[in-house]
């Protein structure tokens, strides 16, 4: 068995913490899953209230410690937000050893030069991802190590995030527990998710990952196993909820529950006669909401998001090279007919991305929910790099002479803090979740009651 890696993802709805290790077959064994609510504390992936977010992080970490019987001291954490951007930047070095092969030291130097010469006011570099290299007159080189030449060039995708937002995220994690460390820097959330939901063949052949969360939708374009383009849209699950709140004239809380329980991405599949009763507020009469109207609202907003994805694919310049189409993941993709809607709008093959790519034994089946794709991917990032070339370079670096320039590496190192065993602790008793009580039958209206106990038996034709 390998060491234990812990991934921590701070989202707009909840913070998720996952502990895992590789089993003897090379699959990821999940040892613990912790979660805590961040509603009102985090908006669009950016921390608003540091103190309350620290409490949520601490709560989620303690849950995992109790489940896995470990003492967590280090985590791999994500960074997200509407102002995370990707831009291309070219760098070049002229080597002193004419006629000799390019070494890993040369590759590290050109990456470091790219970072030192790249300027983005108020932002910090999260990842520096090389595209193809060129050595002298030879271009389109995936891996330049071992190729003879004097001039080494490459274009880099520089992923940046506002420095202030990153520092707030780091504070929330490091203050959650004494001696807590973030291993290897922060990881752009959808990069981590891609490790959990995409196959190697998909990344190689060309694919688009669309991660629809609560506050933002993140897009990553892969081709030949390299990240080619990223984008962050400020439209996701919360904007759909706001549309339902306004369109159905209900509270935000009721709008969210309506969306989750009864929303459909294709209104044509919903019965016109179907209605649901929403509990009245403070003694007011219940409100009847048409499921058809609800789904029309949801469908129109999802169409808009899908159209924006189409625009970003076109902007990437790789639109005609993505043979594997689109993979949807994230907390807001669990809606009937959402893949069919995206196929209709984008004209591409679409599948749902579950974080079970090479997943082994797990403490809970809940971990296979798309909302945990980023957290599971962060654990994977402890064992494999975002850019597969980095994995092959690790052994080369062991024997290479130390470069003169300190190289920034966005990929967490292979050796991380293990979860250390400790005495078994008494597991806290689960609190029953609150919910709405049923309000009686709407059989004669052809409707349904909106409540936590509602099942198929409560649906009337």
C-alpha positions in Angstrom: 0.0 0.0 0.0 1.2 3.6 -0.7 1.1 6.6 1.6 -2.1 8.4 2.4 -2.9 11.5 0.4 -5.5 14.1 1.4 -7.3 16.3 -1.1 -9.2 19.4 0.1 -11.6 21.3 -2.2 -13.3 24.6 -1.0 -16.4 25.1 -3.1 -19.3 27.6 -3.0 -21.7 25.1 -1.4 -19.4 22.9 0.7 -15.8 22.1 1.5 -15.0 18.5 0.6 -12.0 16.5 2.1 -11.0 13.1 0.7 -8.3 10.8 2.0 -7.0 8.0 -0.2 -4.1 5.7 -1.2 -3.2 3.4 -4.0 -4.0 -0.3 -3.5 -1.8 -3.2 -4.8 -3.6 -3.0 -8.2 -2.8 0.8 -8.7 -6.4 1.8 -8.0 -7.4 4.6 -5.7 -8.8 3.4 -2.3 -10.9 6.0 -0.6 -10.4 5.9 3.2 -12.5 8.9 4.2 -14.9 11.6 3.0 -15.6 14.8 5.0 -17.9 17.7 4.1 -19.1 20.9 5.6 -21.4 23.7 4.4 -19.9 26.9 3.0 -23.1 28.7 1.8 -22.6 32.4 2.4 -18.9 31.9 3.3 -17.6 31.2 -0.2 -18.9 32.8 -3.4 -18.0 31.6 -6.9 -15.1 29.7 -5.5 -13.7 32.7 -3.6 -13.5 32.9 0.2 -15.6 35.7 1.6 -15.6 35.0 5.4 -12.3 33.6 6.4 -13.2 32.7 10.0 -16.4 30.8 9.1 -14.6 29.0 6.3 -11.9 27.9 8.7 -14.6 26.3 10.9 -16.0 24.5 7.8 -12.6 23.2 6.8 -11.8 22.1 10.3 -15.1 20.2 10.6 -14.6 18.4 7.3 -11.0 17.4 8.2 -12.1 16.1 11.6 -14.7 13.9 9.9 -12.0 12.3 7.7 -9.7 11.9 10.6 -12.3 9.9 12.5 -13.3 7.8 9.6 -9.7 6.9 8.5 -8.2 7.0 12.0 -5.4 9.3 10.8 -3.9 12.6 11.9 -4.0 15.0 8.9 -1.1 17.4 8.7 -0.8 18.0 4.9 -3.3 18.4 2.1 -3.3 19.0 -1.6 -5.8 21.9 -2.1 -7.7 23.5 -5.0 -8.0 27.1 -6.2 -10.9 28.4 -8.2 -12.7 31.6 -9.0 -14.1 33.8 -11.8 -10.8 35.6 -12.2 -8.6 32.5 -12.8 -7.3 33.0 -16.4 -5.0 31.3 -18.9 -2.8 33.1 -21.3 0.0 32.1 -23.7 3.6 33.2 -23.2 6.6 32.2 -25.3 10.1 31.7 -23.9 13.4 30.7 -25.4 16.9 29.8 -24.2 20.2 29.4 -26.2 22.2 26.5 -24.8 26.0 26.6 -24.4 26.5 23.0 -25.5 26.0 23.0 -29.3 25.5 19.5 -30.7 24.6 17.9 -27.4 21.1 16.7 -26.4 18.6 18.8 -24.6 18.5 17.9 -20.9 15.9 18.1 -18.1 17.9 21.0 -16.7 17.3 22.9 -20.0 13.6 22.1 -19.8 13.4 23.4 -16.2 15.4 26.5 -17.2 13.0 27.5 -20.0 10.0 27.0 -17.7 11.6 29.1 -15.0 12.5 31.8 -17.6 8.8 31.9 -18.8 7.7 32.5 -15.2 10.2 35.2 -14.5 9.4 37.1 -17.7 5.6 36.8 -17.5 3.9 39.7 -15.9 0.3 39.7 -14.6 -0.4 42.6 -12.2 -2.0 41.5 -8.9 -2.0 37.8 -9.9 0.1 34.8 -9.0 1.1 31.9 -11.3 -0.8 28.7 -10.4 0.5 26.5 -13.3 3.0 26.8 -16.1 2.1 24.3 -18.8 4.3 23.9 -21.8 2.7 23.4 -25.2 4.8 21.9 -28.0 8.6 22.7 -28.0 10.9 23.5 -30.9 14.6 22.7 -31.0 16.4 24.8 -33.7 14.3 24.3 -36.8 12.4 21.3 -35.6 8.9 22.2 -34.3 5.9 20.4 -32.8 8.0 18.4 -30.3 6.1 16.9 -27.4 9.2 16.1 -25.3 12.5 17.7 -26.2 14.7 15.8 -23.8 17.3 13.9 -25.8 17.0 15.9 -29.0 20.2 17.7 -30.2 20.1 21.4 -30.8 21.2 24.8 -29.5 18.0 26.8 -29.4 15.1 25.6 -27.3 11.7 27.4 -27.5 8.2 26.7 -26.2 4.9 28.4 -25.7 3.5 28.1 -22.2 -0.1 28.3 -20.9 0.2 30.5 -17.8 -2.7 29.9 -15.4 -3.0 32.7 -12.9 -5.3 33.6 -10.0 -5.6 36.9 -8.0 -3.0 36.8 -5.3 -5.3 38.0 -2.6 -7.9 35.2 -3.3 -5.2 32.6 -3.2 -3.8 33.9 0.1 -7.3 33.8 1.7 -7.7 30.2 0.6 -4.3 29.3 2.0 -5.1 31.0 5.4 -8.4 29.1 5.7 -6.5 25.8 5.3 -3.4 26.5 7.3 -5.4 28.0 10.3 -7.8 25.1 10.4 -5.4 23.0 12.4 -2.0 23.5 14.0 1.0 22.7 11.8 -1.3 22.2 8.7 0.5 22.4 5.4 -0.5 22.8 1.8 1.6 20.4 -0.2 3.1 21.6 -3.5 1.0 24.8 -4.0 -2.6 25.1 -5.0 -4.1 23.2 -8.0 -6.6 24.7 -10.4 -9.8 22.8 -9.5 -10.8 21.5 -13.0 -7.3 20.2 -13.6 -7.7 18.0 -10.5 -11.2 16.9 -11.6 -9.8 15.8 -15.0 -7.5 13.3 -13.2 -10.6 11.7 -11.7 -13.0 11.7 -14.6 -11.0 11.6 -17.9 -9.2 8.6 -19.3 -5.7 8.9 -20.8 -7.2 8.2 -24.2 -9.7 11.0 -24.0 -7.0 13.5 -23.0 -4.8 12.3 -25.9 -7.5 12.2 -28.6 -9.0 15.6 -27.6 -11.8 16.3 -25.1 -13.4 19.2 -23.3 -14.0 19.0 -19.5 -17.0 21.2 -18.4 -17.2 21.4 -14.6 -20.5 23.1 -13.6 -20.4 23.9 -9.9 -22.6 26.2 -7.8 -21.0 29.5 -8.6 -18.9 29.0 -11.7 -18.5 26.8 -14.8 -14.9 25.8 -15.6 -13.8 24.6 -19.0 -10.6 22.8 -19.9 -9.6 21.8 -23.4 -7.2 18.8 -23.8 -5.4 17.7 -26.9 -2.5 15.3 -27.2 -2.6 15.0 -23.4 -1.8 18.7 -23.0 -4.0 21.4 -21.6 -4.6 23.8 -24.5 -7.2 26.3 -23.2 -9.1 27.2 -20.0 -12.0 29.4 -19.3 -14.2 30.3 -16.3 -17.8 31.3 -16.7 -19.6 33.2 -13.9 -22.8 31.2 -14.6 -23.6 27.9 -13.0 -26.0 26.3 -10.5 -26.7 29.4 -8.4 -27.8 31.4 -11.4 -30.2 28.7 -12.3 -31.6 28.8 -8.8 -31.9 32.6 -9.0 -33.9 32.3 -12.3 -36.2 29.7 -10.6 -36.7 32.0 -7.6 -37.7 34.9 -9.8 -39.7 32.9 -12.4 -41.7 30.8 -9.9 -41.9 33.6 -7.3 -40.6 31.4 -4.4 -37.9 31.8 -1.8 -34.2 31.1 -2.8 -34.2 28.0 -0.5 -37.4 26.6 -2.1 -36.0 27.5 -5.6 -32.9 25.4 -4.9 -35.0 22.4 -3.7 -37.3 22.7 -6.7 -34.3 22.7 -9.1 -32.6 19.8 -7.5 -35.7 17.5 -7.0 -37.8 18.4 -10.0 -35.8 20.3 -12.5 -35.2 18.8 -16.0 -32.8 20.0 -18.7 -35.4 19.2 -21.4 -38.9 20.6 -20.7 -40.3 18.6 -23.6 -39.9 15.5 -21.5 -42.1 16.9 -18.6 -45.8 16.3 -18.3 -47.8 19.6 -18.8 -50.2 18.7 -16.0 -47.6 18.0 -13.4 -47.5 20.4 -10.4 -45.7 20.6 -7.0 -46.8 22.3 -3.8 -44.3 24.5 -2.2 -44.8 25.1 1.6 -46.0 28.6 2.4 -43.8 30.9 4.5 -44.9 31.9 8.0 -48.4 30.5 7.8 -49.1 31.5 4.2 -50.9 29.2 1.9 -48.9 26.7 -0.1 -47.9 27.7 -3.7 -48.5 25.4 -6.6 -45.6 25.4 -9.2 -45.8 23.9 -12.6 -43.0 21.4 -13.2 -43.2 22.2 -16.9 -42.6 25.9 -16.2 -39.8 25.1 -13.8 -38.0 22.9 -16.4 -38.4 25.6 -19.1 -36.5 28.0 -16.8 -33.8 25.5 -16.1 -33.5 24.5 -19.8 -33.1 28.0 -21.1 -30.2 28.8 -18.6 -28.5 25.5 -19.4 -28.8 26.3 -23.1 -27.0 29.6 -22.5 -24.2 27.9 -20.6 -23.8 25.3 -23.3 -23.6 28.1 -26.0 -20.8 29.7 -24.0 -19.0 26.4 -23.9 -19.3 26.3 -27.7 -17.8 29.8 -27.9 -14.9 28.8 -25.7 -14.2 25.7 -27.8 -14.1 27.9 -30.9 -11.8 30.4 -29.1 -9.4 27.6 -28.2 -8.6 26.9 -31.8 -9.0 23.1 -31.3 -12.7 22.7 -32.2 -12.0 20.3 -35.1 -9.6 18.1 -33.1 -11.8 17.1 -30.1 -12.8 13.6 -31.2 -13.9 12.6 -27.7 -16.4 15.5 -27.4 -17.4 16.9 -24.0 -17.4 15.4 -20.4 -19.7 17.1 -17.9 -18.9 17.0 -14.2 -19.5 19.0 -11.0 -22.3 19.5 -8.5 -24.8 21.0 -10.9 -24.8 18.4 -13.7 -27.0 15.9 -11.9 -30.2 16.7 -13.8 -32.3 14.6 -16.1 -31.5 15.0 -19.8 -28.5 17.4 -19.3 -26.2 15.3 -21.6 -28.9 15.3 -24.3 -29.3 19.0 -24.0 -25.6 19.7 -24.4 -25.4 17.3 -27.3 -28.2 19.2 -29.0 -26.6 22.6 -28.4 -23.0 21.8 -29.0 -23.4 19.2 -31.7 -20.8 16.9 -30.0 -20.8 13.7 -28.1 -21.4 14.3 -24.4 -21.0 12.0 -21.4 -21.3 12.4 -17.7 -18.0 12.4 -15.8 -18.0 10.4 -12.6 -14.9 10.4 -10.4 -14.5 6.6 -10.6 -11.7 6.5 -13.2 -9.5 3.7 -11.7 -11.4 3.9 -8.4 -11.0 1.0 -6.1 -12.5 0.2 -2.7 -14.3 3.1 -1.0 -15.6 3.8 2.4 -18.7 5.2 0.8 -20.5 5.0 -2.5 -21.2 8.8 -2.2 -17.7 9.5 -3.4 -18.8 8.5 -7.0 -21.0 11.7 -7.2 -19.7 14.2 -9.7 -19.7 16.9 -7.0 -16.6 15.1 -5.6 -14.6 15.0 -8.8 -12.2 17.8 -7.8 -11.6 16.4 -4.3 -10.9 12.9 -5.6 -8.7 14.4 -8.4 -6.6 16.2 -5.8 -5.8 12.9 -4.1 -4.9 11.5 -7.6 -2.6 14.5 -8.0 -0.5 13.2 -5.2 0.4 10.2 -7.4 0.3 11.6 -10.9 0.9 15.0 -12.5 -1.5 17.2 -14.4 0.9 17.1 -17.3 2.0 13.5 -17.9 5.4 14.7 -19.1 6.2 15.7 -15.5 5.8 12.1 -14.3 8.5 11.0 -16.8 10.8 13.8 -15.8 10.9 13.0 -12.1 13.5 10.3 -12.5 15.6 12.4 -14.7 15.7 15.2 -12.1 17.1 12.8 -9.6 20.3 12.6 -11.5 20.4 16.0 -13.2 22.8 18.7 -11.9 21.0 21.3 -9.9 19.8 24.2 -12.1 21.1 27.6 -11.3 17.6 29.1 -11.2 15.0 27.8 -8.7 12.2 26.3 -10.7 8.5 26.8 -9.7 6.6 23.5 -10.0 2.8 23.7 -9.8 2.6 19.9 -9.5 2.7 18.6 -5.9 5.8 16.4 -5.2 5.6 12.7 -5.0 6.5 12.5 -1.4 3.8 14.0 0.8 3.0 14.0 4.5 1.4 10.7 5.3 -1.7 10.4 7.4 -0.3 9.1 10.7 -2.2 6.4 12.6 -3.6 7.4 16.0 -5.9 5.9 18.7 -9.4 5.0 17.6 -11.8 7.8 18.4 -15.4 7.4 19.1 -17.3 8.4 16.0 -19.9 11.2 16.5 -23.5 10.2 16.1 -25.0 11.5 12.9 -27.6 14.1 13.3 -30.9 13.5 11.4 -31.2 15.9 8.5 -34.0 18.3 8.5 -36.6 18.5 5.8 -40.2 19.5 4.8 -43.1 17.4 6.0 -45.7 16.1 3.5 -48.7 18.4 3.3 -51.3 15.9 2.1 -52.3 14.5 -1.3 -52.8 16.5 -4.4 -54.2 13.6 -6.3 -57.1 15.5 -7.7 -54.8 18.2 -9.0 -52.4 15.8 -10.7 -49.6 17.1 -8.6 -46.9 16.1 -6.1 -45.9 17.3 -2.7 -42.4 18.8 -2.3 -40.8 17.1 0.7 -37.9 15.0 1.8 -39.9 11.8 2.0 -41.3 12.1 -1.5 -40.8 9.0 -3.7 -42.3 7.5 -6.8 -45.4 6.5 -4.9 -46.2 10.1 -4.3 -46.4 10.9 -8.0 -49.9 10.9 -9.5 -50.9 10.8 -13.1 
